[in-house]
Amino acid sequence: MRISRILFITVPLVVLLLSSCDKIKTPYATSKHGNIIDTVMDWDTVVPLKRVLLEDYTGHKCVNCPEASLIAHSLEASNEGKLIVLAVHAGYQALPGTGNYAADYRSPAGEAWNVDFGINSINPQGMVDRKEFDGTRILSKDVWGNDVALALNETPQVLMMITNAYYTNASEVKSVIYSKFQSALPGSYHLTVCIVEDSLISDQKNNNPNVGTTPDIHDYVFMDVLRGTVNGSYGEVLTAAVDPYLTYMGKFSIAIDKTKRVAKNCWILAYVSKSDTKEIIQVIKKKVITQ
């Protein structure tokens, strides 16, 4: 059985021009849809790897956030290829101000997550795969390392791959995201696709002289910044009945506004999550321009 869906969604930060999800027989998945280069993949060549998403809820007026960012990126470096950091600027500490703090790194999805997950407190706070650890999923920076290690020890339940093709003249990236479940998991699952941008420069509040100047770090470099989602804050249903013998494909055409984004600094980040609990079971990230 084949499922195909076309969505037209406009997001303030990222415009999704076209998206659809399909199921394709494994082990090979071939994209044969307009303007997307055919890609054939053999899942036997993909190393089963559990990747973990660390969401760092932050803001440029948060004095403890530079230290938290340092912790997050140190963990990412020591778990290269297995840990992905997403900096979510949300809440009152991310509100744009005047002068050097006029930048606005918030996004509708980030604001929605900040409220829905109950992170409405003083940042930094974080989530690891949106899982609960010791009865809570809202985690202080001091426990990120331990909880990331626990999450990385889990067996991967889904394999994922991304192909990106960037078209300079159209300022558009065509992204194809493939997912294959390793077993017939119960329940429904969502696919969420995000745009992430690096190397955004403006000022950041800071109270730790070991991290940078105080009370302000001028020309602070913001990395892994969530710039928006392309298929809704919580994505779209990938499957309501998992079939491990199928490859699930999501294809997206995404405009990269040259006046607001630097394409070479942008990434496509996608994750599969449980529809009911929102727990993330696999995540992947790839640069928009790979060369």
N, C-alpha and C positions, 0 to 999 in steps of 0.2 A: 504494500500500500504506500502511496506517495502523498506527502503533505506539502502543500506550497501556500505561502501567504505573502501578500504584498502590503507594505505599510508605507504611508506617507506622513512623516512626523517632522515638525519644525521645532528646533530647540534653540534658545537664544545664543548659546555658545557654539554649537555644532549642528549642522543641518544634515539630517539623514534623508537622502534623496530616494533610496530604494533599498528595501531589505526583504529577505525571504528565508524560510527555513525548509530544508528538504531532508529526506531520508534516502540514503543511497546504499546499495548492497556492498558489503565488505568482501575482501580486504582492500579493494581499490575504490577510491572516490574520485570522480572526474567532474570538474566544473565545466559545463557547456552552455553557460548562460551569457547573454549579450555583453560584449566588451570585457569579459573576464577571461584571461589567458587560461587555457586548459591546463590543469595540474593533476597529475596522477601520483598517488601516495600509497605506499605499502606499509601498513601498520606494523608489520614484522620488523621494520627498520627503526621504529620509534622505541626508545628506551622508556620503560614504565617508570615515570618519575612523579613523585608527589611534590607539587609546588604549593607554597603557602602565601596568602595575601596578608600583609600587615598594613592596616589602615591607621595612619597617623592623623588624628584630628587636631588641627592647628590653626594658627592665625598670626598675622604680622604684629599684632599688639600683645601677643602672649609672651611673657618674659621668660618662661621656662621651655618654650618650644624649640629654640635652637639646640639645646642640650638633648631634647627628645629626638630631634631630627638626626643628630650625630649618632645617637644610640641605634636608631632605625637603620641608618645607612651602614653602620659598622656591622650590624647583624646581616644585612644584605650582602656585604662584601665577604663575610666569613661563611656565608651559605650561598655562594655564587651559583646562579642558575636554578636555585631551589626556593629562594625567598624573594618576593616582589613587594616593594614598598609603594603605597599610594598615599600621597599627602592630600588630605581633604580639608580645605579651608572653609570653615563653617562657624556659625555662632557669632556672638557679639564681638569676640576678639579678632574676627576676620573682617569686620565692617570697615569699609574704606573711610579714610579721614581726609585730612587736608595735607598739603605740602608733600613731604616724602612718604606719607602714608595714604596717598590717594589711590593706589593700586587696588583693584578688586579681583581677588582670585577665587571668589565663591562661585558655586554652580547650583542650579536648581536641584540636581541629584544630591549633592553634598549637603545642602540645607535640609532636604527631606530625610536623609539618613540621620543627620544630627538630631532631628526631632524624633523620628520614629524609633531609633534605638536608645533614646533617652540619654544622649551624650551632653545634654544641655547643662554643662557645668564648666568650671574653669579648665581650660586645656593646659597641657596636653593630655589627651586620652587616646586610647587605641582599641582596635579589635584585631584578633588573629583568626582569620577564616570565619569571623562572626560566630565562633564557637564559645561555649561557656567553659570557664576554668574556675574551679572552686566556687561554683554557683553564680558567676557573673561573666558577662561577655565584654563589659566595659573595663579596660585594663589600664593601669598606670604604667608609665614607661619603665619602672623598676622591675616589672615582671615580664616584660616583652620577651626577653631572651629565653627564659625558662619555658614560656608557653609556646613560643615558636619552635623550640626543640621538641616539645611534645607533639605538636601538629605535624612536624616533618617526619616523625616516626610512623605515621599512618601509611597504610597501603593505598596506592593510588586507585581510585574508583573510576576515573575517567582519563582517557588520553586526549590531548588537544593539540592541534596544529593551526597555524595562521599563515596565509599568503597575502602579502600586500603589494599592490601595484599603484604607484603614484603617477598621476598625469599632470605635469607642470602647467601646461597651457590652460587646463580646466581647473587647476588648484583642487584636485580631487583624488582621494585614495579609494581604490576598490579593494575591499578586504573580504577574504573568504575564511571562515572559521569552521574547522572540522572537529567533531567530538565523537568519541567512541567509548561507550561504557564497557567496563570489564566484566560485569555480571548483571543479571536481571534485578536491579535494585527496585525496591518498592517505592511508590509515590510518584509525584510529578516534579519536574526539574525545569528551571529557567536558565536562559542564556542572557547575560548582560554584557554590553559592549561599551567601552569608555574611550575617550580621548584623553591622553596624558601629555603634559608638556614639561620640558626641562629648561633650565637656564633662564628663568625669569628673574629680573634684577630690580630690587627696590629695597627699602629699609625694613628692618626687623627689630623689635624690642628684645632686650636681652639683659639678664641679671647675673650671668655666670661669666666672670672674666677669663675663665679657662677655655671658654668656647669662642669668645669674641669680645669686641669692645662693648662697654656698658655706658649708658642705658640703651644705646642704639647701635646696631651694626649697620653701617652705611653700605649700600651696594651689595646687600646680602643676595646670594644666589639660591633661589628656590628651585628645588628639584622634585620630579615625580608629582607634579601638581595635577589634580583632577580638573579637567576643563569642561567636562560634561559627559553625559551618556548619549548614545545614538539611538537607543531603542527603549527609552523610558527609564525612570529611576530604578526600577526593578526588572528591566528587561522584558522578555517575552517567553512564553512557554516553549521550551525546546522539545519536551516530550512528556505526555501524561502517562505513558506506559513504556518503560524502558525495554528496548530490544538490543541485547549485546551483539547481535549479528548484523546490526545496521550501523552505518556512519551517518551522523547528523551534521548537516551543513547549513551554516548561516552566511548569507552573502549581503554585503553592505556597500553602498556608494556614499562616501562622506565628503562633503565640501570642507576644505581647509581655507578659511578666510585669510588672505595674505595680509590684510590690514590689522588682524588680531592675533594670528598664529604664525610661528616660524616652522614650516613643515619639517625641516631637517631635525628639529628638536622635539617632534611629536611622536607618540607611540599609540598603537592600538592595544588596549588591554581588555581581555575578555575572561569571564568566569562563569562556571556552571554552579548553580546553587539549588538547594532544596526549596521548592515553591512555598512550603508551609513555614519552616523555621528560618529561612533565608541563609542557613549555614552554607558556606562555600566549600565545595568538594574538589574543585580544580580551578586553576587560573593560569593564564598565559599572557605574554606581552611581547610585542614586536614593533620595531621602528617603522614609521611610515615610509621613510626613505632609507633603504638598507645598504645603499652603496655610497 
